[in-house]
């Protein structure tokens, strides 16, 4: 599988959502602390100033990402909401405590990690395809130079899928192959432009390390 991945993306994982502990969270729309959203927005603004990046940020519609975009919009940025950036759907599992999900269903997912749709939601292969195709068409804001990164406030699953495709030739077969999620507020540089800037598809120190 060789995805197009033609855009250079600099992605920050959203702040820690409120009420997520012990729950399966995909499309469940949870809020974030307003101070944490503002703090991450400040880090993104600092990085854009330092590197001369465009003042355009892309997020999904879910509040844990969109809240950061709204802060930047209040500071004069363009905030583009695009649900191609949304987290994976866990179907009927979404929002449920992990303790309430039958282990037989979790085992079935782990046994067919690429193509089983957990809770009837979105299989990993579908997530990988969706992530690889972003941006699939000209974005609403195309004053952005082709060599400039798209700045994204992203979900962990989206970031992991994007990095996996940059580093691995095949989709993961077993759940144990899937890497751990980035910490909240982590910044990753993802895509072809990253090498031109002297980085790889890995965690980069483009702003303060603490979310």
N, CA, C and O of each residue as an XYZ file, in Angstrom:
844
protein
N       0.856     -1.195      0.000
C       0.000      0.000      0.000
C       0.884      1.233      0.000
O       1.646      1.469      0.937
N       0.770      2.029     -1.079
C       1.560      3.245     -1.180
C       0.605      4.422     -1.300
O       0.173      4.746     -2.406
N       0.263      5.071     -0.193
C      -0.693      6.169     -0.230
C      -0.092      7.412     -0.861
O       1.130      7.555     -0.893
N      -0.927      8.316     -1.364
C      -0.384      9.526     -1.980
C       0.362     10.412     -0.994
O       1.495     10.811     -1.263
N      -0.257     10.729      0.153
C       0.391     11.500      1.218
C       1.191     12.667      0.652
O       2.358     12.868      0.987
N       0.521     13.441     -0.228
C       1.251     14.476     -0.945
C       1.413     15.762     -0.156
O       2.206     16.621     -0.541
N       0.692     15.913      0.922
C       0.777     17.152      1.695
C       1.664     16.955      2.916
O       1.623     15.922      3.584
N       2.461     17.973      3.183
C       3.231     17.986      4.425
C       2.306     18.470      5.531
O       1.685     19.527      5.417
N       2.222     17.700      6.584
C       1.322     18.001      7.693
C       2.140     18.168      8.976
O       3.005     17.347      9.281
N       1.861     19.218      9.706
C       2.358     19.351     11.072
C       1.127     19.256     11.968
O       0.244     20.112     11.922
N       1.082     18.206     12.781
C      -0.121     17.906     13.555
C       0.166     17.961     15.052
O       1.161     17.418     15.533
N      -0.712     18.616     15.759
C      -0.682     18.612     17.218
C      -1.861     17.787     17.717
O      -2.988     17.984     17.264
N      -1.615     16.868     18.644
C      -2.756     16.176     19.221
C      -3.515     17.143     20.134
O      -2.918     17.969     20.824
N      -4.813     17.024     20.120
C      -5.678     17.895     20.913
C      -5.383     17.781     22.411
O      -4.733     16.825     22.835
N      -5.848     18.735     23.215
C      -5.680     18.626     24.668
C      -6.488     17.457     25.234
O      -7.372     16.916     24.570
N      -6.172     17.086     26.457
C      -6.884     15.991     27.113
C      -8.372     16.326     27.233
O      -8.721     17.356     27.809
N      -9.257     15.472     26.700
C     -10.688     15.761     26.818
C     -11.208     15.448     28.214
O     -10.662     14.601     28.921
N     -12.243     16.127     28.589
C     -12.855     15.916     29.894
C     -13.827     14.736     29.817
O     -14.653     14.652     28.908
N     -13.710     13.830     30.788
C     -14.636     12.697     30.856
C     -14.262     11.499     30.017
O     -15.105     10.636     29.773
N     -12.999     11.419     29.559
C     -12.591     10.304     28.697
C     -12.048      9.105     29.458
O     -11.938      8.015     28.897
N     -11.709      9.291     30.721
C     -11.018      8.248     31.468
C     -11.828      6.945     31.501
O     -13.004      6.929     31.865
N     -11.159      5.859     31.107
C     -11.767      4.537     31.179
C     -12.822      4.266     30.131
O     -13.517      3.253     30.207
N     -12.959      5.145     29.156
C     -13.997      4.994     28.135
C     -13.388      4.828     26.749
O     -12.273      5.277     26.486
N     -14.139      4.176     25.872
C     -13.774      4.051     24.467
C     -14.260      5.316     23.765
O     -15.464      5.552     23.661
N     -13.334      6.115     23.293
C     -13.681      7.416     22.732
C     -13.216      7.501     21.280
O     -12.021      7.433     20.994
N     -14.166      7.648     20.380
C     -13.866      7.884     18.973
C     -14.599      9.135     18.524
O     -14.067     10.242     18.601
N     -15.837      8.946     18.051
C     -16.655     10.076     17.640
C     -17.374     10.739     18.811
O     -18.017     11.772     18.622
N     -17.284     10.182     20.001
C     -17.901     10.811     21.162
C     -17.344     12.222     21.318
O     -16.130     12.419     21.352
N     -18.234     13.195     21.412
C     -17.815     14.593     21.391
C     -17.668     15.124     22.812
O     -18.648     15.501     23.455
N     -16.434     15.145     23.285
C     -16.143     15.591     24.644
C     -15.483     16.972     24.622
O     -14.751     17.293     23.686
N     -15.735     17.781     25.637
C     -15.108     19.104     25.704
C     -13.690     19.023     26.246
O     -13.264     17.994     26.770
N     -12.977     20.116     26.110
C     -11.655     20.260     26.727
C     -11.671     21.520     27.586
O     -12.477     22.424     27.370
N     -10.775     21.563     28.553
C     -10.628     22.740     29.383
C     -10.239     23.929     28.500
O      -9.323     23.823     27.684
N     -10.917     25.036     28.658
C     -10.675     26.202     27.799
C      -9.248     26.720     27.939
O      -8.669     27.210     26.970
N      -8.681     26.617     29.130
C      -7.308     27.085     29.319
C      -6.331     26.209     28.545
O      -5.362     26.708     27.974
N      -6.588     24.892     28.528
C      -5.702     23.993     27.782
C      -5.822     24.225     26.280
O      -4.828     24.162     25.557
N      -7.041     24.493     25.814
C      -7.219     24.797     24.392
C      -6.457     26.062     24.020
O      -5.813     26.123     22.973
N      -6.535     27.059     24.874
C      -5.839     28.313     24.611
C      -4.320     28.120     24.658
O      -3.587     28.712     23.866
N      -3.858     27.287     25.593
C      -2.423     27.045     25.723
C      -1.868     26.372     24.471
O      -0.798     26.737     23.985
N      -2.612     25.376     23.945
C      -2.145     24.705     22.736
C      -2.214     25.652     21.543
O      -1.318     25.647     20.698
N      -3.260     26.458     21.465
C      -3.354     27.431     20.377
C      -2.164     28.393     20.412
O      -1.636     28.762     19.362
N      -1.747     28.793     21.591
C      -0.597     29.689     21.724
C       0.671     29.008     21.202
O       1.476     29.644     20.522
N       0.854     27.729     21.512
C       2.030     27.007     21.015
C       2.026     26.925     19.500
O       3.068     27.080     18.863
N       0.850     26.682     18.917
C       0.752     26.608     17.458
C       1.064     27.965     16.840
O       1.767     28.043     15.832
N       0.552     29.018     17.430
C       0.823     30.364     16.926
C       2.311     30.682     17.016
O       2.879     31.267     16.093
N       2.944     30.301     18.119
C       4.380     30.530     18.257
C       5.174     29.802     17.179
O       6.090     30.366     16.580
N       4.811     28.536     16.938
C       5.523     27.746     15.928
C       5.348     28.346     14.537
O       6.297     28.399     13.755
N       4.136     28.796     14.233
C       3.884     29.393     12.919
C       4.700     30.667     12.739
O       5.238     30.913     11.659
N       4.794     31.470     13.779
C       5.599     32.689     13.701
C       7.069     32.367     13.489
O       7.747     32.994     12.676
N       7.551     31.376     14.236
C       8.970     31.017     14.188
C       9.375     30.518     12.806
O      10.468     30.818     12.327
N       8.481     29.748     12.164
C       8.840     29.093     10.906
C       8.250     29.786      9.680
O       8.511     29.366      8.553
N       7.465     30.833      9.880
C       6.868     31.520      8.748
C       5.768     30.725      8.080
O       5.556     30.845      6.873
N       5.066     29.914      8.853
C       3.981     29.088      8.307
C       2.703     29.891      8.180
O       2.524     30.884      8.885
N       1.804     29.473      7.284
C       0.542     30.198      7.093
C      -0.344     30.109      8.332
O      -0.292     29.131      9.078
N      -1.150     31.134      8.535
C      -2.032     31.188      9.696
C      -3.381     30.545      9.345
O      -4.429     31.189      9.359
N      -3.306     29.268      9.036
C      -4.480     28.473      8.693
C      -4.392     27.176      9.473
O      -3.359     26.507      9.437
N      -5.455     26.802     10.179
C      -5.455     25.562     10.947
C      -6.663     24.727     10.560
O      -7.761     25.248     10.365
N      -6.442     23.427     10.453
C      -7.483     22.474     10.079
C      -7.793     21.581     11.273
O      -6.886     21.109     11.959
N      -9.087     21.354     11.519
C      -9.500     20.459     12.601
C     -10.744     19.692     12.177
O     -11.408     20.047     11.203
N     -11.047     18.639     12.920
C     -12.356     18.007     12.783
C     -13.382     18.879     13.495
O     -13.037     19.901     14.087
N     -14.646     18.465     13.433
C     -15.710     19.211     14.104
C     -15.824     18.864     15.581
O     -16.536     19.550     16.315
N     -15.144     17.820     16.035
C     -15.249     17.421     17.435
C     -14.606     18.476     18.321
O     -13.562     19.032     17.982
N     -15.241     18.749     19.467
C     -14.845     19.891     20.293
C     -13.406     19.819     20.783
O     -12.765     20.856     20.953
N     -12.887     18.620     21.013
C     -11.533     18.542     21.560
C     -10.483     19.050     20.588
O      -9.386     19.423     21.004
N     -10.803     19.070     19.297
C      -9.915     19.686     18.304
C     -10.399     21.077     17.911
O      -9.614     22.023     17.844
N     -11.692     21.189     17.654
C     -12.247     22.446     17.140
C     -12.090     23.596     18.124
O     -11.991     24.751     17.710
N     -12.065     23.294     19.435
C     -11.920     24.359     20.428
C     -10.610     25.118     20.233
O     -10.555     26.333     20.421
N      -9.557     24.393     19.857
C      -8.260     25.037     19.617
C      -8.340     25.907     18.359
O      -7.819     27.022     18.329
N      -8.995     25.385     17.331
C      -9.168     26.157     16.111
C      -9.958     27.430     16.338
O      -9.663     28.462     15.735
N     -10.958     27.366     17.204
C     -11.761     28.560     17.483
C     -10.935     29.638     18.187
O     -11.119     30.827     17.926
N     -10.035     29.232     19.070
C      -9.155     30.212     19.715
C      -8.288     30.896     18.666
O      -8.156     32.120     18.660
N      -7.701     30.100     17.783
C      -6.853     30.687     16.740
C      -7.665     31.594     15.818
O      -7.173     32.633     15.377
N      -8.893     31.209     15.528
C      -9.746     32.065     14.692
C      -9.984     33.415     15.364
O     -10.005     34.452     14.701
N     -10.163     33.391     16.676
C     -10.339     34.653     17.417
C      -9.096     35.522     17.346
O      -9.177     36.736     17.534
N      -7.947     34.917     17.078
C      -6.690     35.653     16.951
C      -6.379     36.024     15.509
O      -5.267     36.454     15.205
N      -7.355     35.860     14.615
C      -7.177     36.275     13.237
C      -6.788     35.180     12.260
O      -6.532     35.465     11.090
N      -6.739     33.928     12.714
C      -6.412     32.818     11.834
C      -7.649     32.388     11.045
O      -8.781     32.742     11.375
N      -7.391     31.612      9.990
C      -8.472     30.913      9.279
C      -8.592     29.511      9.881
O      -7.606     28.777      9.949
N      -9.786     29.146     10.312
C     -10.034     27.824     10.899
C     -10.934     27.050      9.952
O     -12.075     27.440      9.707
N     -10.410     25.945      9.417
C     -11.146     25.110      8.479
C     -11.545     23.809      9.175
O     -10.690     23.066      9.657
N     -12.844     23.544      9.223
C     -13.356     22.308      9.820
C     -13.539     21.282      8.719
O     -14.237     21.532      7.736
N     -12.910     20.122      8.885
C     -12.937     19.074      7.860
C     -13.033     17.730      8.558
O     -12.086     17.309      9.221
N     -14.171     17.047      8.417
C     -14.340     15.784      9.124
C     -13.638     14.606      8.463
O     -13.795     13.470      8.910
N     -12.865     14.854      7.407
C     -11.917     13.831      6.954
C     -10.807     13.659      7.983
O     -10.060     12.681      7.946
N     -10.703     14.626      8.912
C      -9.696     14.577      9.969
C     -10.232     13.947     11.260
O      -9.528     13.922     12.269
N     -11.454     13.446     11.238
C     -12.080     12.980     12.471
C     -11.432     11.685     12.975
O     -10.798     10.952     12.216
N     -11.608     11.429     14.264
C     -11.098     10.200     14.864
C     -11.873      9.004     14.302
O     -12.959      9.172     13.748
N     -11.320      7.809     14.443
C     -12.005      6.599     14.019
C     -13.300      6.418     14.811
O     -13.383      6.775     15.986
N     -14.296      5.860     14.147
C     -15.556      5.551     14.816
C     -15.485      4.156     15.424
O     -15.022      3.212     14.784
N     -15.947      4.035     16.663
C     -16.029      2.735     17.311
C     -17.476      2.231     17.406
O     -17.776      1.331     18.191
N     -18.354      2.812     16.612
C     -19.714      2.312     16.525
C     -20.425      2.269     17.872
O     -20.461      3.262     18.599
N     -20.989      1.109     18.195
C     -21.741      0.958     19.455
C     -20.835      0.987     20.679
O     -21.321      1.154     21.797
N     -19.526      0.828     20.489
C     -18.597      0.931     21.619
C     -18.378      2.387     22.031
O     -18.026      2.674     23.175
N     -18.589      3.287     21.095
C     -18.205      4.679     21.310
C     -18.876      5.273     22.544
O     -20.099      5.241     22.684
N     -18.057      5.808     23.425
C     -18.542      6.431     24.646
C     -18.761      5.477     25.794
O     -19.022      5.912     26.915
N     -18.660      4.173     25.538
C     -18.899      3.178     26.579
C     -17.653      2.965     27.445
O     -16.533      3.101     26.952
N     -17.831      2.636     28.712
C     -16.665      2.218     29.509
C     -16.073      0.941     28.896
O     -16.806      0.051     28.467
N     -14.752      0.867     28.862
C     -14.128     -0.350     28.329
C     -14.582     -1.583     29.104
O     -14.669     -2.675     28.543
N     -14.868     -1.410     30.378
C     -15.309     -2.542     31.203
C     -16.672     -3.067     30.781
O     -17.028     -4.191     31.133
N     -17.449     -2.275     30.029
C     -18.780     -2.695     29.602
C     -18.774     -3.373     28.236
O     -19.796     -3.903     27.800
N     -17.630     -3.357     27.561
C     -17.535     -3.962     26.230
C     -17.111     -5.421     26.382
O     -16.054     -5.686     26.955
N     -17.904     -6.379     25.885
C     -17.554     -7.796     26.046
C     -16.163     -8.104     25.501
O     -15.818     -7.687     24.396
N     -15.371     -8.832     26.276
C     -14.017     -9.140     25.859
C     -13.982     -9.979     24.591
O     -13.010     -9.926     23.837
N     -15.039    -10.757     24.349
C     -15.090    -11.546     23.114
C     -15.097    -10.626     21.891
O     -14.513    -10.952     20.857
N     -15.758     -9.481     22.016
C     -15.778     -8.536     20.900
C     -14.410     -7.878     20.714
O     -13.964     -7.664     19.587
N     -13.755     -7.563     21.823
C     -12.409     -6.986     21.733
C     -11.443     -7.997     21.135
O     -10.601     -7.642     20.310
N     -11.559     -9.259     21.548
C     -10.692    -10.310     21.004
C     -10.900    -10.470     19.498
O      -9.942    -10.670     18.752
N     -12.164    -10.381     19.054
C     -12.444    -10.506     17.622
C     -11.792     -9.372     16.838
O     -11.298     -9.574     15.729
N     -11.795     -8.198     17.416
C     -11.139     -7.047     16.787
C      -9.633     -7.269     16.720
O      -9.020     -7.047     15.676
N      -9.043     -7.697     17.804
C      -7.593     -7.910     17.840
C      -7.159     -9.020     16.889
O      -6.053     -8.985     16.351
N      -8.033    -10.007     16.682
C      -7.699    -11.132     15.808
C      -7.720    -10.733     14.332
O      -7.059    -11.371     13.512
N      -8.460     -9.702     13.990
C      -8.537     -9.223     12.608
C      -8.407     -7.704     12.645
O      -9.325     -6.981     12.259
N      -7.265     -7.232     13.111
C      -7.097     -5.842     13.496
C      -7.267     -4.879     12.328
O      -7.717     -3.750     12.523
N      -6.917     -5.302     11.130
C      -6.990     -4.401      9.987
C      -8.403     -4.234      9.468
O      -8.807     -3.125      9.118
N      -9.157     -5.311      9.413
C     -10.437     -5.273      8.696
C     -11.679     -5.432      9.568
O     -12.793     -5.257      9.076
N     -11.517     -5.757     10.838
C     -12.682     -5.842     11.715
C     -13.103     -4.432     12.145
O     -12.266     -3.627     12.554
N     -14.389     -4.143     12.050
C     -14.900     -2.828     12.448
C     -15.371     -2.903     13.896
O     -16.433     -3.469     14.156
N     -14.619     -2.354     14.845
C     -14.997     -2.473     16.251
C     -16.332     -1.787     16.522
O     -16.528     -0.620     16.181
N     -17.244     -2.530     17.141
C     -18.561     -1.988     17.436
C     -19.374     -1.662     16.198
O     -20.348     -0.912     16.274
N     -18.984     -2.220     15.053
C     -19.659     -1.897     13.804
C     -19.293     -0.525     13.263
O     -19.982      0.011     12.396
N     -18.205      0.044     13.776
C     -17.787      1.381     13.351
C     -16.894      1.361     12.123
O     -17.309      0.907     11.056
N     -15.667      1.852     12.269
C     -14.755      2.023     11.141
C     -13.545      1.113     11.300
O     -12.814      1.212     12.285
N     -13.334      0.228     10.333
C     -12.170     -0.650     10.371
C     -10.895      0.154     10.141
O     -10.916      1.216      9.519
N      -9.792     -0.369     10.650
C      -8.516      0.332     10.507
C      -8.164      0.555      9.047
O      -7.631      1.609      8.700
N      -8.448     -0.405      8.187
C      -8.120     -0.209      6.770
C      -8.846      1.017      6.203
O      -8.283      1.770      5.409
N     -10.101      1.205      6.622
C     -10.857      2.374      6.167
C     -10.239      3.663      6.705
O     -10.189      4.674      6.005
N      -9.768      3.619      7.953
C      -9.114      4.792      8.530
C      -7.841      5.109      7.759
O      -7.591      6.266      7.420
N      -7.037      4.089      7.482
C      -5.792      4.302      6.743
C      -6.061      4.903      5.373
O      -5.337      5.794      4.928
N      -7.100      4.420      4.704
C      -7.443      4.954      3.383
C      -7.882      6.407      3.486
O      -7.444      7.252      2.706
N      -8.740      6.690      4.442
C      -9.231      8.067      4.615
C      -8.089      9.036      4.928
O      -8.019     10.133      4.375
N      -7.212      8.615      5.813
C      -6.102      9.472      6.215
C      -5.126      9.688      5.057
O      -4.612     10.790      4.871
N      -4.875      8.634      4.283
C      -3.939      8.743      3.164
C      -4.433      9.706      2.103
O      -3.631     10.333      1.411
N      -5.739      9.827      1.967
C      -6.307     10.656      0.904
C      -6.433     12.125      1.284
O      -6.843     12.943      0.460
N      -6.085     12.471      2.526
C      -6.236     13.882      2.919
C      -4.988     14.685      2.585
O      -3.884     14.241      2.898
N      -5.121     15.836      1.971
C      -6.359     16.371      1.405
C      -6.631     15.763      0.034
O      -5.750     15.739     -0.825
N      -7.858     15.269     -0.169
C      -8.195     14.570     -1.403
C      -8.482     15.538     -2.546
O      -8.413     15.155     -3.714
N      -8.798     16.772     -2.223
C      -9.132     17.775     -3.229
C      -8.602     19.108     -2.734
O      -8.199     19.225     -1.577
N      -8.598     20.116     -3.601
C      -8.164     21.437     -3.121
C      -8.947     21.841     -1.881
O     -10.174     21.753     -1.855
N      -8.233     22.283     -0.860
C      -8.858     22.641      0.400
C      -9.505     24.024      0.296
O      -9.179     24.797     -0.604
N     -10.413     24.331      1.210
C     -11.082     25.634      1.146
C     -10.128     26.815      1.191
O     -10.460     27.902      0.719
N      -8.959     26.610      1.748
C      -7.972     27.694      1.811
C      -6.757     27.260      1.005
O      -5.987     26.412      1.455
N      -6.581     27.824     -0.163
C      -5.431     27.434     -0.974
C      -4.524     28.621     -1.270
O      -3.893     28.693     -2.325
N      -4.471     29.557     -0.310
C      -3.438     30.575     -0.371
C      -2.164     30.018      0.236
O      -1.158     30.717      0.358
N      -2.224     28.736      0.620
C      -1.092     28.078      1.249
C      -0.153     27.570      0.159
O      -0.577     26.838     -0.735
N       1.095     27.948      0.228
C       2.078     27.477     -0.759
C       2.182     25.960     -0.695
O       2.022     25.363      0.370
N       2.449     25.342     -1.833
C       2.521     23.889     -1.882
C       3.646     23.338     -1.021
O       3.608     22.176     -0.617
N       4.641     24.160     -0.740
C       5.772     23.709      0.080
C       5.543     23.942      1.568
O       6.337     23.493      2.394
N       4.468     24.639      1.916
C       4.185     24.922      3.325
C       3.387     23.778      3.931
O       2.628     23.115      3.224
N       3.545     23.537      5.224
C       2.770     22.472      5.846
C       1.337     22.884      6.089
O       1.033     24.068      6.229
N       0.439     21.875      6.137
C      -0.897     22.087      6.662
C      -0.810     21.908      8.171
O      -0.311     20.888      8.645
N      -1.282     22.874      8.918
C      -1.251     22.804     10.371
C      -2.582     22.221     10.845
O      -3.650     22.751     10.541
N      -2.498     21.129     11.589
C      -3.689     20.364     11.957
C      -3.710     20.147     13.459
O      -2.689     19.805     14.055
N      -4.875     20.347     14.078
C      -5.107     19.859     15.432
C      -5.838     18.534     15.259
O      -6.971     18.500     14.778
N      -5.187     17.448     15.651
C      -5.595     16.125     15.203
C      -5.923     15.191     16.361
O      -5.640     15.468     17.526
N      -6.531     14.079     15.985
C      -6.826     12.989     16.909
C      -5.696     11.964     16.851
O      -4.985     11.862     15.850
N      -5.543     11.215     17.929
C      -4.446     10.242     18.009
C      -4.515      9.219     16.892
O      -3.498      8.917     16.267
N      -5.708      8.677     16.628
C      -5.832      7.660     15.595
C      -5.434      8.184     14.230
O      -4.799      7.476     13.448
N      -5.805      9.424     13.939
C      -5.450     10.029     12.655
C      -3.936     10.198     12.551
O      -3.344      9.882     11.519
N      -3.315     10.689     13.606
C      -1.868     10.894     13.597
C      -1.131      9.566     13.451
O      -0.171      9.472     12.687
N      -1.569      8.549     14.170
C      -0.906      7.246     14.096
C      -1.047      6.637     12.702
O      -0.098      6.058     12.173
N      -2.235      6.771     12.111
C      -2.454      6.217     10.778
C      -1.574      6.922      9.750
O      -1.006      6.280      8.867
N      -1.466      8.228      9.867
C      -0.636      8.979      8.914
C       0.832      8.580      9.050
O       1.509      8.355      8.047
N       1.319      8.493     10.269
C       2.718      8.129     10.454
C       2.968      6.685     10.037
O       4.010      6.380      9.456
N       2.020      5.791     10.329
C       2.199      4.388      9.946
C       2.427      4.277      8.444
O       3.317      3.551      8.002
N       1.635      4.985      7.665
C       1.730      4.870      6.219
C       3.022      5.471      5.676
O       3.504      5.064      4.619
N       3.574      6.424      6.390
C       4.856      6.992      5.968
C       6.026      6.054      6.267
O       7.063      6.109      5.604
N       5.850      5.196      7.266
C       6.974      4.389      7.741
C       6.852      2.901      7.442
O       7.851      2.184      7.475
N       5.630      2.420      7.148
C       5.417      0.985      6.997
C       4.821      0.667      5.628
O       3.942      1.393      5.162
N       5.283     -0.411      4.968
C       4.745     -0.753      3.646
C       3.397     -1.459      3.697
O       2.658     -1.442      2.713
N       3.065     -2.076      4.818
C       1.836     -2.859      4.926
C       1.035     -2.415      6.145
O       1.574     -1.875      7.111
N      -0.274     -2.663      6.063
C      -1.131     -2.394      7.217
C      -0.775     -3.364      8.338
O      -0.330     -4.477      8.057
N      -0.958     -2.974      9.602
C      -0.645     -3.887     10.711
C      -1.595     -5.085     10.704
O      -2.782     -4.947     10.409
N      -1.068     -6.237     11.027
C      -1.869     -7.455     11.071
C      -2.393     -7.699     12.479
O      -3.528     -8.144     12.649
N      -1.582     -7.413     13.486
C      -1.940     -7.661     14.873
C      -2.041     -6.357     15.644
O      -1.349     -5.383     15.348
N      -2.914     -6.359     16.635
C      -3.100     -5.167     17.456
C      -1.806     -4.775     18.156
O      -1.564     -3.591     18.392
N      -0.974     -5.754     18.490
C       0.271     -5.473     19.202
C       1.247     -4.649     18.357
O       2.164     -4.030     18.897
N       1.054     -4.640     17.040
C       1.933     -3.859     16.159
C       1.611     -2.363     16.200
O       2.459     -1.533     15.872
N       0.406     -2.029     16.596
C      -0.027     -0.632     16.551
C       0.658      0.144     17.658
O       0.617     -0.278     18.814
N       1.286      1.263     17.342
C       2.050      2.008     18.361
C       1.144      2.711     19.361
O      -0.061      2.854     19.150
N       1.755      3.140     20.446
C       1.028      3.878     21.473
C       0.654      5.264     20.959
O       1.326      5.833     20.099
N      -0.420      5.781     21.502
C      -0.888      7.099     21.091
C       0.095      8.180     21.521
O       0.748      8.045     22.555
N       0.207      9.253     20.738
C       1.023     10.393     21.184
C       0.384     11.026     22.415
O      -0.827     10.922     22.612
N       1.181     11.670     23.227
C       0.627     12.341     24.392
C      -0.214     13.527     23.932
O      -0.065     14.011     22.810
N      -1.079     13.976     24.792
C      -1.892     15.146     24.487
C      -0.991     16.358     24.278
O      -0.088     16.621     25.072
N      -1.248     17.083     23.207
C      -0.448     18.258     22.882
C       0.818     17.968     22.108
O       1.525     18.900     21.725
N       1.130     16.694     21.862
C       2.349     16.350     21.126
C       2.284     16.883     19.700
O       1.209     16.962     19.105
N       3.434     17.245     19.163
C       3.538     17.767     17.806
C       4.339     16.794     16.948
O       5.465     16.434     17.293
N       3.756     16.371     15.832
C       4.442     15.488     14.883
C       4.510     16.166     13.526
O       3.551     16.805     13.091
N       5.653     16.022     12.857
C       5.806     16.469     11.483
C       5.650     15.260     10.573
O       6.387     14.283     10.709
N       4.702     15.315      9.652
C       4.313     14.155      8.860
C       4.245     14.522      7.387
O       3.484     15.409      7.001
N       5.032     13.848      6.566
C       4.894     14.051      5.140
C       6.185     14.408      4.460
O       7.224     14.572      5.099
N       6.102     14.527      3.131
C       7.291     14.710      2.306
C       8.039     15.984      2.650
O       9.270     16.010      2.610
N       7.313     17.042      2.986
C       7.984     18.293      3.303
C       8.822     18.221      4.554
O       9.712     19.046      4.758
N       8.541     17.226      5.409
C       9.278     17.115      6.657
C      10.756     16.864      6.411
O      11.609     17.415      7.107
N      11.064     16.022      5.407
C      12.471     15.723      5.140
C      13.200     16.967      4.629
O      14.379     17.168      4.919
N      12.483     17.800      3.864
C      13.101     19.024      3.361
C      13.434     19.978      4.495
O      14.340     20.804      4.381
N      12.698     19.858      5.582
C      12.945     20.732      6.726
C      13.902     20.113      7.728
O      14.147     20.674      8.796
N      14.447     18.942      7.373
C      15.428     18.311      8.242
C      14.811     17.501      9.366
O      15.471     17.246     10.373
N      13.548     17.089      9.213
C      12.899     16.254     10.210
C      12.364     15.015      9.533
O      12.387     14.903      8.307
N      11.881     14.081     10.337
C      11.240     12.884      9.818
C       9.843     12.810     10.394
O       9.421     13.689     11.145
N       9.122     11.744     10.035
C       7.768     11.573     10.560
C       7.848     11.111     11.999
O       7.574      9.950     12.303
N       8.212     11.992     12.858
C       8.378     11.661     14.264
C       8.076     12.872     15.096
O       7.791     13.948     14.570
N       8.139     12.700     16.404
C       7.891     13.821     17.295
C       8.963     14.873     17.068
O      10.151     14.555     17.018
N       8.550     16.118     16.932
C       9.493     17.200     16.720
C       9.226     18.300     17.735
O       8.102     18.467     18.208
N      10.256     19.036     18.059
C      10.140     20.092     19.070
C       9.920     21.425     18.369
O      10.838     22.235     18.238
N       8.695     21.635     17.926
C       8.353     22.878     17.240
C       7.769     23.903     18.198
O       7.593     25.069     17.846
N       7.473     23.458     19.405
C       6.915     24.359     20.404
C       7.236     23.764     21.749
O       7.912     22.739     21.836
N       6.755     24.400     22.800
C       7.038     23.909     24.143
C       6.535     22.481     24.300
O       5.512     22.117     23.720
N       7.236     21.679     25.068
C       6.918     20.263     25.168
C       5.732     19.974     26.054
O       5.107     18.924     25.905
N       5.399     20.854     26.961
C       4.314     20.579     27.901
C       2.991     21.063     27.340
O       2.886     22.222     26.938
N       1.940     20.175     27.300
C       0.656     20.595     26.754
C      -0.020     21.586     27.682
O      -1.120     22.055     27.388
